[in-house]
Each structure stands twice: as structure tokens, then as C-alpha cells.
Amino acid sequence: MIQYAIAVNLFAFFAMGLDKYKARRQRFRIAERTLWLLALFGGAAGAAAGMYTFRHKTRHRAFRYGLPLLAAAEFIVYWQWIE
């Protein structure tokens, strides 16, 4: 479980960075739906960290407020799973 959590969070973090990179170069982007799915499948903390690190999607209220809330909820689930 812990390996999965680390992997999905790293993947979500780098997906945010890649989407920002593509946005700057006006290239084919990663769909918001895909970013949300990564977050929903356990990568919310990584996606939120990527959002703030790369300053990407911070103007979108759903991302600005939703990702940190989802990350907190996932943290609680991970914590319960570990115990």
C-alpha cells in the first residue's frame, strides 16, 4: 500500500509539472479529468504539491480548494490503513 501511495503521488506531481511545461509551449495538454483521476486514485497530495510547486491550476477554484481537501481526506485513509 505504501509503495502504491508513493508511486501515485510522484506520478501526479510530475503530471502537473508536465502539463505546466506543455501549457507554456502551447502543446497538447493533459486533460483536467486525468489530473483529477490521478488525485482521486490516491495522488491528491502529489497533485497539490505539484500545483503549488509549478504554480499550475492555482486559479481554478476546484483545484485550489479541492486538491488540498482531497489530500487531507486521503491522508486520513492512509493513516487508518497503516494502523
Secondary structure as GFF3:
##gff-version 3
##sequence-region A 1 83
A	DSSP	alpha_helix	2	24	.	.	.	ID=ss1
A	DSSP	alpha_helix	32	38	.	.	.	ID=ss2
A	DSSP	pi_helix	39	43	.	.	.	ID=ss3
A	DSSP	alpha_helix	44	53	.	.	.	ID=ss4
A	DSSP	alpha_helix	61	82	.	.	.	ID=ss5
###
